[in-house]
Amino acid sequence: MVSSAKFSSTKNKRLSVTNAFHSALVEKLVAGLGQVGKGLTFHKPVIPMERATQESNELLDWTKTYTFFLDNNPIFYVISHIVGLACNDKAFRFLEITPRMVLTLGVRPRLNCPPIQWRDEILDVPIFRLLSSSKQGEDEKPDEPLPYSLYHGWVRRLGEETGFMQVLNTYCLRRAAGNAINDDPNSNEAVRNLVLDHASSIIFQRNYLSRIIRYDTQAAYRGTASRGDLIVTSHRMSRTIDPRRPRGPSLQQLQHLRQDAGIQALRERQQDLYDQIRAKFKFIYRADGQPIYNEYQ
């Protein structure tokens, strides 16, 4: 085309494409290519992956290991609680072991540590288990772990009993641990992400990083001694602890609520819905999914 005198004045450009279906000049080839395509066998797309290990990820053990030490305050010594529960469950191979024996166990000569082995049949038993109520009392369900919802409620109640003005929940503890590791000069991003099970630091920066600036910007600007410890202390939840924090309505408030006309009307309506559900479905849970059940809830 370029060499032809007929098109010498025509501007042209080579396109970086695999085919020429953009041109009307090849429309007569479409039908033939379609017939060729019918003879092809298509498979599901496969993305080849190359591992840097000899074993696949499913075979690797991703269990994390933590190290704890004896503490002067046994309340905050995590292992003491675990050891106590383990002795109660007779989880050690030597059944006569007591918590005192474990916590005061010495190292024999020519050994670096005294290993304490668990019984094989106890390894799959949850440490914190669910309780079932019966006429004889409360019994543990050996195969059912303590549900998160129940544990979350206990933590929230603990915050109320302590007197925190803010709501205490399990993520308060998780965020606090993440920020403590992040601020520790002996730690790094890799350790923090491993502890929190984060695939990248973006998750921590967007959802966990405290928006409270725990840095003495005033001292940095004025060139004076930093009071960082005071700033950290002033922003802790413990600063708002008030033993007088109400944990519920007072008796006078409850009496006022019971006499409220709006609340009495709602209670009467709820009782009416209860009677209708019992008459039609016999049991309340059988009405789940019905409009009357949603209104009753």
N, C-alpha and C positions, 0 to 999 in steps of 0.2 A: 504493500500500500504506500509506504514511504517512498519507495523507488519509482513509483508510477508518476509520470508527469501530470496525470489527470488530478491527483490528490496532493501534489507538492505544496500547495498553499493551505492545506487543511491541517489544523493543529490536532495532534493525537497524543495519547498517553497510555502506556501499558498498565493494565490493572492487575493488582496482585490478588487474583482469585483462582480457585481450582477449576471452575467450569465457566461456561459463557451463557448461562440461562438468563442473564440480565439483558441479552441481546435478542431482538426479534428474529434475527437471521437463523437462529438455531432452534426455533420452535418446532420445526418438522422432525427434530431428533428426540423430542420428549416422549413420544409414543413408543419408540423403539427402546429407549432407556427404561421405560416403565416395564416393558416385557422382560428385560434383563433383570430388573429388580425383583420380579416375581419368582425368579429361580434362586434367589439368595435365601439363606437360612440365618435368621437373626437370633441372637442369644442375649441373655441379660447382661447389662454392662458390668464389667469387672475392673476394679481399680487395683492394680498390683501394689503391694506394700512390702517393703524390705525391713526386717527387724535387725536391731543391733545386738540381740540376744539369741541364744540357741533355742530357747523355749518361748512359747506364745504367752501372751499376757494372762490367759486364763489359768495357766499353770504356775504363775508366779505368786508368791505370798506377799501381799501388800499390807500385812498386819504391821501396825506401828508399835514400837516399844518405848515406854516411858520409864524414867528412873526417879524414884522418890527417896527421900532421906528422913530419918527420925527428926521430929520437931519437938521443941519444948512445950508446945501447946498441942496436946493430943486431939483436940477438937478439929484442928486444921490438918491433921496428919491423915492423909487419905488411906494409906495402907492399913492403919489400925482398924478401920471399918471393914475393909475387905478381908483382913485376916480373921476378924471376929465372926463374920458371916461364914467364912470358909470352915472355921472350926465347928461352927454350929451345924453345917451341912456335912461334916466329916469328909471334907474334900481332899485332905492330904492322904497320902498312902499310909502314913503312920497315924492311925486314928487317935492315938493317945496324945497327940500334939495339942497344946493349949496356946492361946494368944501370947501369954507371957513367954513361953518357950521360944516362939517364933521371933518376937521382938528383942529378946535378949540372947539369941543364939550366937555363939562365938565361932570363930574360924579355926578348924583343926590345923595342926602343923603341916606344912608343905602343901596346903591348899590355899587357893586364892579366894574362894567363896564357899559357903555351905549351901548347896542346892537343896531345895525342898520340892519334891515332886507331887503332882496332883494325881488322883486316881483317874484312870482313863474314862470311866463311865460318868465322871462329873464334868468333863470338859465341855459338853454341849448343853449343860444345865445353866440357865440364866442366873446371874448373881442376884439381881433384884427381880423378884417374882410377884405375880399378881395374887392377891388374897381372895378367896371365895367365902362368902358368909353362909353359914348353915345354923341349924338349931343347936349344934354342939359348940358353935363359936366360929372363928375364922381359921381357915386352912389354906396353906399355900398350894398353888397349882404349879407343880415342878416344871412343866413344859411351857408355861405361858409367862413371857417377860412382863415386867411392870410397864403399862402403857404410858406413852409420853404425855397424854392429856392429864393423867392422874398426877404424874410427877410435876407437870407444869402448874397444876392447881396448888400443890403443896408449896412450891417456891413462891407463888404469888401470896399465899396465906402467910408464909414466913416473912415476906416484906411488910405485910400489914401488921403482924404482931410485933415486928421490930420497930415500926413507927416511920417507915420511909414514906415521904410525901409522894414520890413517884411510884409507879407500878413496877414491882420487881418481877421479872420473868427469866426464863432460862437463857434467852438471848442476851440479857444484860450480862450474865456471867460469861457467855461466849465472846461477846464484843469486848468486855473488859480484859479477858485473857489475850485476845488478839492484839489489842492496843498495848498491853503490857509487853508482849513479845516484840511488837514493832518498835517500842521505845527502848528496849534493852540494847545497850551498845554491844553486848556479846552475841547478839542474834543477827539474823539477816532475813531477806525476803524468802529465800528458799525454805528455811526452818519454819517461818510463820505460815507459809502456804501449806507445808506438810502437816503442821498441827491442825490447821483449819480445814484441810482437805480442799483447798482451792487450786484450780488448774492454772490460774494466773493471778497476778497482783491486782488486776483491774477489779476483781470481785471485792477484794478488801478495800480498795480505795473508794469504790462507789457505795458500799453498803456497811462497812465496818469502821472505817477510819473516823475517829471522833472529830466532830466539827467544832469542838472546844479547843482553842489554840492554847496548848499547855506550854507556852514559851513566853518569857518575860520580854515582850517587844519594847516596853517602856525602858527597861534597863539597857537593852541593846542600843536603843536610839540615844540615850543619854550617856552611855558608856559607864554605867554604874554596875555594882555587883548584882548578879541575877538572883531573883527570888523564885526560882522555878518550883521548888518544893512547896512553897506557900500557894502558888497558883494551882498546882495539881491538887492539893488538899482542899482548896476552896471550891473546886468543881466536882468533888466526889458526891455520890448519893448520900453518904453518911452525914453530910453537913445539914441535911434537912430532917434528920431523925427527931421525932417529937413523940414522947411516950403518951401524950394526950391525944394522939391522932385517933379520930373516931373509926371504929371497925364496923360500924353499922348504925342504923337509926336508933335513937334513944326510945325508951318506953313511951315518953310523951309524944314523940314523933310518930311512933307506931299507932298509938291511939288516935292521933289526928288523921293518919292515913286510912285507918279502918272506917272512920266516920265520914270520909270524903265521899260526896255523892257520885262523882265520876268513877271512883274506884269501886264503889258498891255496885254500880251499873255494869261495870266490866266483869265483876265476879258473878253476878247473876247471869250475864250472857255466857260466860264460860261454863257455868253449871248447866245451862240450857243446852249448850253444844255437847257437853259431856253426856247428858241423858239421851240426846238424839243419836250420838255415835254408838253408845252402848245398846240402844234399841235396834239399830240397823246392823251394826257390825259385831256386837257382843264384846269385842275387845278393842281398846283404843288403837293399838298398833296396826290393826287390820285396815284402818281408815287412812293409813299413810298414803299420800299422793292425791287424796281427794281435797277439794276446796274447803270442806268443813273441817278437815283435820288441820289444815294450815291456819285457818281462823282460830281453832281451838288452841293451837300452840302459841 
